[in-house]
Amino acid sequence: MTRSLSILLLGAALLTAPGVVSSAVALEPPAVVYGTAHVEAALSDALSRVITVGRLQLELDTRAIELRAPQGAGSLAVENLYYNAVQGRFAAEIIVANTRPVVRLPIAGRAFGVVQVPVLARRVVPGDVIGPADVDWQDVRADQTSSDTAATDAQLIGMTPKRSVSTNQPVRLRDLQSPRMVDKGAIVLITLSTATLSLTTQGKALQDGGRGDVIRVVNTQSNRIVEATVAGPNMVAVAKPGIASN
């Protein structure tokens, strides 16, 4: 019995000695961990095929994400993607490749395209001419703009609002006009210029107009009514030879 006890004590000492590992202890390989950034990258790639206008902006319903998969797992993929363009909501499944059983994570959130548009940085009333210092830039959802939304600062600068326009909001082109350069009833200079001649005569404006507007004027010498383009303060230009003359 003494001999058996000695053998047991020796075995225990060997097992606890430095550098000796019991064959009965199985070390589990470390897991592959995917965080929020990995999930957002996979979703952004998938959603960019659906949201094609503007810079993609993504908001997950769950911000703290930790997806674990066994060693040897592959990249993330997006399956069963559903996107509601009106509400800007999406739902999908994140799949970890090369896993059996497949590691998957349901995910949902909001996504939309964002574009930068020029906005008014201060209140501009009708009659005020918009200058470079009056214009700022702001991110807005692409689906909240239209072909009538100002997209460049050049579309604002030099214009005046027809009515009150909100600051820091997309500006509709229909709410802008060229500053009035001709008043109805004003005496105007009518010009006609071609490659071979230049004619001027006096007229009377039958309509208000800003630069570039086409208005009706009457030639005060011939009493003939013509259409002319406002070229400057109380100056209009006609395009066809003969109509500005007597």
C-alpha positions as CSV (number, residue, x, y, z in Angstrom):
1,M,0.0,0.0,0.0
2,T,2.9,2.3,0.8
3,R,4.3,1.6,-2.7
4,S,1.0,2.5,-4.3
5,L,0.7,5.8,-2.4
6,S,4.2,6.8,-3.5
7,I,3.4,6.2,-7.1
8,L,0.2,8.3,-6.8
9,L,2.2,11.2,-5.2
10,L,4.8,11.0,-7.9
11,G,2.2,11.2,-10.7
12,A,0.6,14.2,-9.0
13,A,3.9,16.0,-8.8
14,L,4.6,15.4,-12.5
15,L,1.3,16.7,-13.5
16,T,1.8,20.0,-11.6
17,A,5.4,20.4,-12.8
18,P,6.1,23.4,-15.1
19,G,5.9,22.6,-18.8
20,V,3.8,19.5,-18.3
21,V,0.3,19.6,-19.8
22,S,-2.3,16.9,-19.2
23,S,-3.6,15.3,-22.3
24,A,-7.0,15.4,-20.8
25,V,-7.2,19.2,-21.1
26,A,-8.5,20.4,-24.5
27,L,-7.7,24.0,-25.4
28,E,-10.6,25.6,-27.4
29,P,-9.3,27.7,-30.3
30,P,-10.1,31.4,-30.1
31,A,-13.2,32.6,-31.8
32,V,-13.3,35.1,-34.7
33,V,-15.0,38.3,-33.5
34,Y,-16.8,40.7,-35.9
35,G,-17.8,44.1,-34.5
36,T,-20.0,47.0,-35.5
37,A,-17.5,48.3,-38.1
38,H,-17.4,44.9,-39.9
39,V,-21.2,44.7,-40.0
40,E,-21.5,48.3,-41.2
41,A,-19.0,47.7,-44.0
42,A,-20.9,44.7,-45.3
43,L,-24.2,46.5,-45.1
44,S,-22.9,49.6,-46.8
45,D,-21.6,47.6,-49.7
46,A,-25.0,45.9,-50.1
47,L,-27.1,49.0,-49.6
48,S,-25.0,51.1,-52.1
49,R,-26.5,48.9,-54.9
50,V,-30.0,50.0,-53.8
51,I,-29.4,53.6,-52.8
52,T,-27.6,55.0,-55.8
53,V,-28.0,58.8,-55.3
54,G,-25.8,60.7,-52.8
55,R,-23.4,59.5,-50.1
56,L,-24.8,56.6,-48.1
57,Q,-25.7,57.3,-44.5
58,L,-26.3,54.3,-42.3
59,E,-27.9,54.1,-38.8
60,L,-28.2,50.7,-37.0
61,D,-30.9,50.1,-34.5
62,T,-28.3,48.3,-32.4
63,R,-25.0,50.0,-32.0
64,A,-23.1,47.5,-29.9
65,I,-22.6,44.4,-32.1
66,E,-20.3,41.5,-31.4
67,L,-20.7,38.5,-33.7
68,R,-18.6,35.4,-32.8
69,A,-17.7,32.6,-35.2
70,P,-15.3,29.6,-34.9
71,Q,-11.7,29.7,-36.2
72,G,-11.6,29.5,-40.0
73,A,-14.7,31.6,-40.5
74,G,-14.8,33.7,-43.7
75,S,-16.0,37.2,-44.5
76,L,-19.4,38.7,-43.8
77,A,-22.2,38.6,-46.4
78,V,-25.7,40.2,-46.5
79,E,-28.7,38.1,-47.3
80,N,-32.5,38.7,-47.4
81,L,-32.0,42.5,-47.7
82,Y,-35.3,44.5,-47.6
83,Y,-35.3,48.3,-48.1
84,N,-38.2,50.7,-47.9
85,A,-37.2,53.8,-49.8
86,V,-40.2,55.9,-48.4
87,Q,-39.4,55.2,-44.8
88,G,-35.7,54.8,-45.2
89,R,-35.8,51.5,-43.2
90,F,-33.9,48.3,-44.0
91,A,-33.8,44.8,-42.6
92,A,-31.3,42.0,-43.5
93,E,-29.3,39.1,-42.2
94,I,-25.6,39.1,-41.7
95,I,-24.1,35.7,-42.7
96,V,-20.6,34.5,-41.7
97,A,-19.1,32.5,-44.5
98,N,-17.5,29.1,-44.0
99,T,-19.4,28.2,-40.8
100,R,-21.4,25.1,-40.1
101,P,-24.0,25.6,-38.8
102,V,-24.2,29.0,-40.5
103,V,-23.6,31.9,-38.1
104,R,-26.2,34.6,-38.8
105,L,-27.4,37.8,-37.3
106,P,-30.7,39.7,-38.0
107,I,-30.0,43.4,-38.3
108,A,-32.2,46.5,-39.0
109,G,-31.9,50.2,-39.2
110,R,-32.2,53.3,-41.3
111,A,-30.3,54.1,-44.5
112,F,-30.5,56.9,-47.1
113,G,-28.5,58.8,-49.6
114,V,-27.2,62.3,-48.5
115,V,-26.3,65.1,-50.8
116,Q,-24.9,68.6,-50.1
117,V,-27.0,71.5,-51.3
118,P,-26.6,75.3,-51.0
119,V,-28.8,77.0,-48.4
120,L,-29.3,80.5,-47.3
121,A,-27.3,81.4,-44.2
122,R,-29.4,84.5,-43.4
123,R,-32.9,85.7,-44.0
124,V,-33.2,87.2,-47.5
125,V,-36.3,89.2,-48.4
126,P,-37.7,89.9,-51.9
127,G,-35.6,92.6,-53.4
128,D,-32.4,91.6,-51.6
129,V,-29.7,90.2,-54.0
130,I,-28.2,87.0,-52.7
131,G,-24.4,87.3,-52.5
132,P,-21.6,84.7,-51.8
133,A,-21.6,85.4,-48.1
134,D,-25.3,84.6,-47.9
135,V,-24.8,81.0,-49.0
136,D,-23.8,78.0,-46.9
137,W,-23.9,74.2,-47.5
138,Q,-25.8,71.6,-45.8
139,D,-26.3,67.8,-45.9
140,V,-29.9,66.7,-46.8
141,R,-31.5,63.4,-47.7
142,A,-31.4,62.9,-51.4
143,D,-35.0,61.8,-51.5
144,Q,-36.0,65.2,-50.0
145,T,-34.6,67.1,-53.1
146,S,-36.0,67.3,-56.6
147,S,-35.0,68.7,-60.0
148,D,-36.3,72.1,-58.7
149,T,-33.9,72.1,-55.8
150,A,-30.9,74.4,-56.1
151,A,-27.8,72.2,-56.4
152,T,-25.0,74.9,-56.9
153,D,-24.3,78.2,-55.3
154,A,-24.3,79.8,-58.8
155,Q,-28.1,79.1,-58.9
156,L,-28.5,81.3,-55.9
157,I,-25.9,84.1,-56.2
158,G,-27.3,87.1,-58.0
159,M,-30.9,86.1,-57.5
160,T,-33.6,87.4,-55.2
161,P,-36.4,85.5,-53.6
162,K,-40.0,85.9,-54.9
163,R,-41.2,85.2,-51.3
164,S,-39.7,84.4,-48.0
165,V,-37.3,81.5,-48.1
166,S,-36.3,79.6,-44.9
167,T,-32.7,79.6,-43.8
168,N,-30.7,76.4,-43.7
169,Q,-33.2,74.6,-45.9
170,P,-33.1,73.4,-49.5
171,V,-34.0,76.3,-51.8
172,R,-36.5,75.7,-54.6
173,L,-35.6,77.4,-57.9
174,R,-39.2,78.4,-58.4
175,D,-38.9,80.6,-55.4
176,L,-36.1,82.7,-56.9
177,Q,-36.0,85.3,-59.7
178,S,-33.6,87.7,-61.2
179,P,-33.6,91.1,-59.5
180,R,-35.9,93.4,-61.3
181,M,-34.0,95.6,-63.8
182,V,-37.0,96.8,-65.7
183,D,-40.3,98.1,-64.2
184,K,-43.6,98.0,-66.1
185,G,-44.1,101.4,-67.8
186,A,-40.4,102.4,-67.7
187,I,-38.7,103.9,-70.7
188,V,-36.1,101.3,-72.0
189,L,-33.3,101.2,-74.5
190,I,-34.0,98.6,-77.2
191,T,-30.9,97.2,-78.9
192,L,-30.3,95.0,-81.8
193,S,-26.8,93.7,-82.5
194,T,-25.7,91.3,-85.2
195,A,-22.4,90.6,-86.9
196,T,-22.9,93.4,-89.4
197,L,-25.0,96.1,-87.6
198,S,-26.0,97.6,-84.3
199,L,-29.3,99.5,-83.8
200,T,-30.8,101.2,-80.8
201,T,-34.2,102.8,-80.3
202,Q,-36.4,103.8,-77.4
203,G,-39.2,101.8,-76.1
204,K,-41.6,101.4,-73.2
205,A,-41.8,98.2,-71.0
206,L,-45.2,96.6,-70.8
207,Q,-44.0,94.1,-68.1
208,D,-41.6,93.9,-65.2
209,G,-38.5,91.9,-65.8
210,G,-35.2,90.7,-64.3
211,R,-32.0,89.9,-66.2
212,G,-32.6,87.2,-68.8
213,D,-36.4,87.5,-68.7
214,V,-38.3,87.9,-71.9
215,I,-40.8,90.8,-71.7
216,R,-43.0,92.7,-74.1
217,V,-42.0,96.3,-75.0
218,V,-43.5,98.8,-77.4
219,N,-41.3,100.7,-79.8
220,T,-42.3,104.3,-79.0
221,Q,-41.4,105.4,-82.6
222,S,-43.2,102.8,-84.6
223,N,-45.7,101.9,-81.9
224,R,-44.9,98.2,-82.6
225,I,-44.9,95.7,-79.8
226,V,-42.0,93.2,-79.7
227,E,-40.6,90.7,-77.3
228,A,-37.1,91.4,-75.9
229,T,-34.7,90.0,-73.4
230,V,-33.8,92.1,-70.3
231,A,-30.0,92.7,-70.7
232,G,-29.5,95.3,-67.9
233,P,-31.1,98.1,-66.0
234,N,-33.8,99.5,-68.4
235,M,-32.0,97.8,-71.3
236,V,-33.5,95.1,-73.5
237,A,-32.3,93.3,-76.6
238,V,-34.2,91.9,-79.5
239,A,-33.0,88.9,-81.6
240,K,-34.5,89.5,-85.1
241,P,-33.4,92.3,-87.5
242,G,-36.0,94.8,-88.3
243,I,-38.3,94.5,-85.3
244,A,-36.6,97.3,-83.4
245,S,-36.7,99.8,-86.2
246,N,-39.5,101.9,-87.6
